[in-house]
């Protein structure tokens, strides 16, 4: 549940703050929890988009 909330916050920070988006997406993707494959792929995609924006 925590990872999903972090992922949604990363999506909300999309254009406003790429550094925050990157931090949130990395935390969601690599946190101490196990994500379902779809959610993990989405978190990794957000991380990649944040890297492009920074």
N, C-alpha and C positions, 0 to 999 in steps of 0.2 A: 504494500500500500504506500509506503514512504517513497519508493522509487517512482510510482505513478504520479504522485504529487510533484516530485522534483522534475519529472519529465514535462508535466503540464506547465510548470513555472518556467522551464527552459523555453518552451514553445512561446510563452507569453513575452519573454524577453528577446524574442527573435531579432528585431531590428533596432531596438532601443539600446541594448547593452550586450554586444557579442561576447565580451569577457565573462559576464555573469552567466550567459547562456551556456558557454563552454564549461564553466565550473559546475553548473547544475546538471548538465547532460553527463559529464564525467562521473559525478557522484551517483547519478541514477544508474548508469551502466556498470560501474565498477564498485558498487557499495557492498556491504556484507550480506546481501540478500540474493536470492535466486529469482531471476525474472523469467517469465515465459518467453519462448523464442520470438514471438511477435513484438513484445514490449522491449526486449533486448535489442532487436534490430532497429526499432524506432529510436531508442536512446542513442545507439551508435550513429544513426543517421543524423540526429540533432547535433551530436558531437562533431561530426564531419562538417556540417553546415556552419557551425560556430567557428571551426578552424578556418574555413574559407573566408568568413566575414572578418576575422581578425587578421 
